[in-house]
């Protein structure tokens, strides 16, 4: 059951704004927005609602005191109590039966009658009938509410009149309650849009919901539909107001579709054809998002534009395909004519912009199973690919393998060190560096190489077999280390307020990261350790773990993290720089990019 604002704050209904603020501050200390965002939203909503109700209580109480004083001055003898004051407010309205509003739907609702009906079979002592004056006061309150709606009274007057109706003592009788509910449903439909302010209070009080159709109470469900309809009308009115501004994107399209056809000459219609694409986008937007806006458009003008759209759609599409086909053929012809495949020294000269993915795959394939004729050019393929994506850890790893095959051990070791600087626990780079150290003349380097091989095997027992398939294997058998190496986390500086949530900038950051590294999207998880700078960006990210390995997800995650923005951590209100943060990114295969 949903709690009221007063129950959430833990106080009784009051008009004291200072008490409300103090209670909100006390509750806020128990509700952390980061740990419990839903609870914080409920608390904030309750706080704002309580302030509004407190201000309404103060304003309405002031109006009530002024009215009481005026009535006491005019006729103090006839109004000795509060009931007399209620009668004085509705005195101009005759105590007649409730009016019967015109029904808003094809099926008329039952007429609401507030005349009490006897309870058959129930003793009078158990169900005493309410006094006639209570029924009369309730009828007068209903008439006052109807008059306020018809006069388009202000918000406070409408809420006060509605409050008198639902809190009337006569509402304790079931027949008065049901008759008032039916009458109010018809009244809300008849007095739209002035009744929009009362829809939510009425729905809450009577408990109307969409399932009323299943219980032969279609009136409550019709109020739900009425609220939705009024909300759509208000959104449409706001949209049309923005359209009338010349700066709006669709202003010209709105003018084209809202102007009657007979008011425009043939030359004017022909001159507007260049706007066909804009009008098409505008009509598609209206159909999908603002269907009510069609009432403000000219039907003949819209039909004319739809006819033009169908007439020019097929030729325009064929023309676009022809242009694109000619452009692609021209690019291929220029590449074939101007770009030589090899340079005089035999190195590859393939165009990296057009064949970036192809060259990248050549680098990887040369490391895995290169034909003999490609062995000399294997490293050059990796070097060419790295010019386009210098941050690719995957390419650096395979580049190191190709250099090791060409017995360039120093160059291979440099590539593996570059990978380990970003991913210290990468078993591929650890094992490769260990092999290069074993080939050194220094006994210290050989000892470090043996340690690297053991650590790599502890992280991935299959890494030795993988390097053996490359034709790179140590001369002896090495066993895994007793325990996998630990990640060298950086120390965390003192701070009393953590950073805010990190959100990527832009909608296409994920697709751009995949495309930059030519990585095929795959499901997996990556754990990063980055430095949160006081400027609100992540820098110097390192890969703690990556699963599955050697698919390029780690480098994609680093590029995504570099694009994120956040509020830095604070110490005594001042931003803290270089705070190590752990970021976990989950990659899920779906139709929409991960968030």
N, C-alpha and C positions, 0 to 999 in steps of 0.2 A: 504494500500500500504506500502510495506516495505521501511524503511528509509535507506539512505546511512550512512556510518560511519561519514561523515562530518555533515549531518543533525542531527544525534544523539548528536554529540559533540557541535553543534551550531556554527561552524566556516566554513570558506571557505577552499577548498582544498589547502594545503600548504605543503612545505617540512621542515618546522620549527618544529623539535621534541620538543623543549622547550615549544612552544606554545601549542602543542598537550597535553603534560603532565600537563601544568597548567590548561588547560580547563578540562581535565579529573579529576583533583583534585577538581575543583570547582563543577563539576557535581556530584562527589562522595559524597559530603556533602549533596546533595539533595536526594540521592538514598541510603537508608539504606538496606544492603543485607538481613537483617532479615525481615523487613517490606515488601520489594518488591524484592524478589529473582529473578524474571523474568526480571525486569527492570535492576537490577545489571548485569545479564548475558548479556543483550543487550548492556549496557554501556561498559562493559569490552571487549566484542567482537569488538565493534566499536573502542575502544582505541587501541587494538592490530592491527586491520586492518589498522587504520590510520597511525600507526608507520611504518608498512610494506610498505604502499604506499608512505610514505614520504621518506623512505630509497631508495625505487625504483626510485622515482623521482630524488633524488640526484644522484644516480648512473647513471641513464639513461641520465640525463642532462649533467653529466661529460663526458660520452661517446660521446654525440651529439656535445659538444663543441670541443672535440679532432678531431672528423671527420670533422667538419666545418673548423677547422683550417688547416687540411691536404688538404682538397679540395680547400680552398682559396689559399694555397701556390702553388698547382699544376696548377690550372687553374682559376685564379681570374677573368679573362675577361669573361669567358663563364658562370659564376655562380654568377650573381649579387644579387639573392634573395633566400628565403627559398625554393621555388619550385625547383630551380636548385639543392639544396642539396638533396632533395628527389630523383630527377632523378639520381643523382650521386650514391646513395646507390643501386639502382636497375639497374644501367647501365650494369653490366655483364649479366643480364637476358634479352633476346630479347623480344620486344613488340609483341609477337605472341598471338593468341587466347588462352584462358585458356585451360590447359590440361584436358583431360577427364579421371579421375581416375577410376580404376576398381570398380564396385559396390560391396558393402559389403553384400547385401541381394539378395534374389531370384528375387525380383521385382526391376528392374533398375530404378534409379531416372532420372529425366529429366536432359539433358545436360545443364550446366550453360553457358550462353552466355552473355557477357557484352556489346555487341553492342547495342547502344541505338535504340529504336523503336519510330517511330513518334506517336504523340498523335493525333488521328483522331478526328476531330470535335472541337478541342480546339484552340482558336486563339493563334498565336505565341506570342503575347504580354503578354498573361496570363501564358503560360508555355514555357518559352524559353529553348531551348535545351542546355545542358551543353557543354562547349567547348570540342573539341576532345582531347586536352591535359589532361583534367581531367579524361576522360575515359582511356587514355593511362597510366596516373599515377596510376589509380586504378588497372588496369590490371597488371602493374608492381609490385604494392604492394601485389597483390594476388600471383603472381609468387614468390616474395620474401618470403612470408609465406610458400608456398609449398616447396621451397628450404630449408628453415630453419627446417621444420619438417623432410624432407628427410635426412638432415645432422645431426639430433639429436642435435640441438643447445641448449644452456643453457636456463634457465628459463627466464632471462631478455631479451634475444634476441627473444625468441618466443613471449613473451608478447608485446614487442615493435613492431614486425612484425604484430601481430594480431591487435594491436591498430591502426596501419596505415591503415589497411583494413577497420575496422568498422567506423573509423572517416574520411574516405575519403569523400570529397565533392560530388563525384559522387553517393554516397549512398543515397542522397536526392531524386533521381529518383526511382520510385517504381519498374521499370523493372530491374534496376541495383541491387536494394535491394533484390528482389526475386531471381534473377539469382545467386547472391552471396550467398544467404542462401542455395540454392540447391547445389551449387558447394562445399560450406564449409561442408555440411553434408557428401557428398561423400569423401571429403578429410580427414575428421576426422576418418571415418571408415577405409580408406585405410592406413593411417599412424599410426594406433594403434600399440604399446602402447605409442609412442612418443606424440600423440595428447592428452593424458590424462590431461595434464596441461591446455589445452584450452577448455575442456568440460564445466566446470562451467562458465567461462566468456561467452562462446558462448550461453549457455542455458539462462543465465541472459539477454544478449543483445537481442536475438531474441524472448525471451518469450516462449520457448518450454516447453511443459508439456505433461502429459500422455493423456490428452483429445484430442491431435492432431489427433488420429485415427478417431475421430468422425467428423472431418472437412477436411478429405482427405489430411491431412498434416502428413502422417505417418513418414516422415523424422525426425521431431523433437522428436517424441516419440521414434524413434530408437536410438537417441542420449541419451535419458534417460536410455534406456536399455543398451547401450554401457557403460555408466558411472557405472551402477550397476554391469555389467559383469567385468569391469576392477577392481572395488573395491573387488569383490569376488576373482579375480585372485591374487590380491596383498595380501589379507588375507590368501589365500591358500599358496602362496610362503613363507609368514612369518611363517605359521604353519609348513611347510615342513622343513624350516631352523631350527626351534626348535626341530623337530623330529630327526634330524641328530645328536643332542647332546645326548651323552650316558646317561646323567642325566635325560632326559625326561622320563615320566612315560610310554609312548607308543613307546619308541625307539626300544625295542626288537620286538614289534608287527609290527612296520614299516619295520624292516629288514626282518621279516618273509613274509610279503605280497609284498614287493618290489623286492625280489630275485626270479629269474625265476626258475620254477620247475626242468627243466632238468639240472640246475647247482647244484642241491642238491641231494644227494644219499638217498637211502631208510632208512638207519640208521639215517641220519640227520633229515629226516622228522618225523620219529617215536620219536626221542628224543625231538622234539619240541612240541609234543602233550600236555605236561603239561602247555603250554602257551595258551591253547585253550580259557580259560576264558578271558585272557588279549586281545587276538586277537579279540574275539567277541566284547568286549567293544570298542576296537579301530575301528572296522568296523562299529559298530552302531554310534559312534561319527562322523565318516567320512560321513556316509549316512545322518545324521541329520544336521550337522553343516558345513562340508567342502566337498560338493559333487565334487568340481573341483579336489580334491586330487586324485580321482580315475584315472586321466590321468597319474599320476606318480607311480601307483601301477601296478603290473603284474596281468593281467586278469586271467591267468591260476592259479596263486598262490591264488588269492582271491577266485576263484571257488573251489579250493581244500579245503580251510579252511571252506567255507560255507558247503561243503559236510560233512566234519568231524563234523561240528557243528550240522547238522541235525541228523547225525548218533548217536552221543553221548548225544543228548539233552534228549530224553525220558528215557533211562536207568539212566542217572545222576539224573533226577528229581525224579524218583522212589526211587533211592538210598537215596537221601536226605530226602524224606518223611519217609522212613523206619528208618533212623537214628534218626530223630527228634521224631518219634513216640516211638521208644525204649527209648529215653532219657526221654520223659515225663512220660512214664509208670514207669521207674525206680524211678523218683522223687516222684511220687505218692506212690509207694510201700514203699520207704524209709520213707516218712512222716507218712504213716499209721502204719508202724512197730515201729518207734522210737519216735514219738512225742505223748505223752499222752494228752488226751483232757482236763483233769482237774488235778490239783495238790492235795495233801492231804488235804489242807485247803479249797478246793472247788472252788478256783479262777480259771479263765480261763487261759489255757496255749497254746492257739492257736498260731501257728507260725506267727508273724506279717509280715514277709517278703513275704510269699506266700499269706496270707489272710488279708492283710492290709485293702483293700477295704471292705471285709466282716466284719471285726471287727469294722470298722468305722461306717458301716451301723447298726450294732448291738447297738452301743452307741446311735445313733439317734433314732432308733426304740424303744429302751427301754425308752427314754424320752417321746416319743409321745404316744405309747400304749403298754407298756410292759406287757407280761403275768405274772401272779403271781409267777411262778417258776423262772423267770428271774430277779425279782426285786432285789434280793440280789447281783446278779452279774452285774447289769446294770452299776454301777460306775466303776467296774473293766474293763469292755469292753472299756469304754472311756479312762481309764488310759493306757490300752494297746495300743490303737490307738494313744494316744498323745505321746507315746515313739517314734513312727515313724515320726510323724508330730507335733513337739512341738510348732510350730508357728501357728497352725490352730485355728483361733478364733471361728469357728463354733463348733469344738469339745469342746473347753473350755466352750462355752455357754451351750451346752447340758450336759456336765459333771457337771456343776453347778446345772442344773435342777435335775439330778439323785442324787447328793449329798443332795439337799434340800429334796427330797423325803425320803431319809434315815435319815432325821433330823440332818444332819451334816451342820448346818447353817454357822458355821465359815468357813468350807472348801468351801461351795458354794459361800459365799461372796468373798472369795479370788479369785475364778475363775472368777466371774463377774468383779471384780476390774481389773484383768489382761486384760480382753477384753476391758474395758473402757479406759485403758491406751493407747490402740492403736486406738480405735474407740469411742471417747467421746460421740458421739450422737447416739450410738446403742440403740434403744428403748428396745430390748430384754434384754440386760445386765442391762440397767437402771432399768427396772421393776423388774428383778430378784434381784438386789441389794436392791431395795426399800423394797421388801418382807422380805429379810433377816434382814434389819434394823428394821422393825416393830416388829420382834420377840426379839429384844434386850431389856434389862431391863432399859437402860438409856432413859430418855425422850428426850434428845438431839438427840440420834440416831433414835428414833422413828419419831421425827420431820423431820430429814433429809430423812428418809425413805418415809414419806408422800410427800416430795418435789420430790424425785426421781420418785415416782409413777405418780405424776402430769406431770412431764416433759416427761416421757415415753409416757403417753397418748396423750400429745400435739403433739409428734412426730408421733405416730401411734395409732389411736383410737382403733384398733382391738387387741392390744397387751394384754389387760386384758382378753379377751375371750380366747386367745391362752393359757395363763397360767392357766386359769380355766379348760381348757381341760387336762392340765397336773395334775390336782388335787391340784394346788397351787393358792390360792386366798386369798386376804386380808379379814379381818372380816368385814370391812365397805366398803361403796361405795366411791370411789375417783373420782374427776372430773379433767379434763385436766387443766394444768396451763394456765394462761392468754395468754402467748406467748411461743413458743418453745424456748428452750435454745439455746444460740449462741455458735458457735464453738470457742474455745480458741486459736485463731491464735497467733503465736509467732512473736515478733517484728522483723522487717527487718532492718539489719544494712545498713549504707550508702555505696553506690557503684555508680560509674559513668559509668560502662559498664556491661550490663547483661550477664548472662551465655550463652554459646552457645547451640545449639540444642542437645537434649539427644537422643542417639541412643543405642538400646540394642546390646549387644555383642553376636554374634552367631545367627544361623538361627533357632534353635530349642528351644529358651528360652521360648516361649509361651507354646509349647507342654510340656516342662519339668515342667513348673509351674502348669499346669493342672494336670499332672501325680503325682506331689509331694503331692498335697493335695487331690488327688482322686476326683477332682471336674469335673462334667460334663460340657462341654462348653455350654454357654448360651449367648444370646444377652443382653447387658446392658451397664451401665455407672458407672464409679467409679471416684470420685474426691479425690485426696490425697494431703496432706501437708507434704512435706519432707524438710529436711535440706540439702542444696547443699554444700558439703564440698569442700575445696580448692584442694583436691586430685582428683576431677572430678567424685565423686560418690555421690549417694543419701543415707542418713542414717536417722534413727529415723522417718520413715514415719508413718503418722496417717491418718485414713480414715475420710474424711469430710462428704461424702455422698456415698451411695451405692444403686443402683437400678438395678434389684430387690434385696430385702434384703434376707438374710439367705440362699444364694446359694453358698457362698464361693468366690464370685468374688473379694471382697475387699482384702482378703489375697493373692489371685493370683496376683492382681495388685501390691501389695507391693513387692512380690518376683520379678516381672518383673522390677519394678523401681529400685530395688537394683542391677539389672544386667546392668543397663544403664550406659553409660559413656558420659561425656560432658566437655566442656571448662568452668572453674569456672568464676564467676563474678570478676571484677577488680575494684580497687580503686587506682587511680594514678599509674596504671600499675602493681599493686601488687594483687595477688589473695586474695579474701575475703572468710573466712571460716564461716560455719553455717548460710547460707542465706536461710530463709524459701522460698520455691517455691511451687506453686500450680500445680499439674499435673492431667490432665483429661485423662483417658484411656477409650476408647470405644471398647466394645467387639461386634464383628459382626460375625455371623455364615456364613462361606464361606469355599470353598475348600482349600484356602491358609490361613496361619496364619496371624492375624492382624498385622499392622505395625504402 
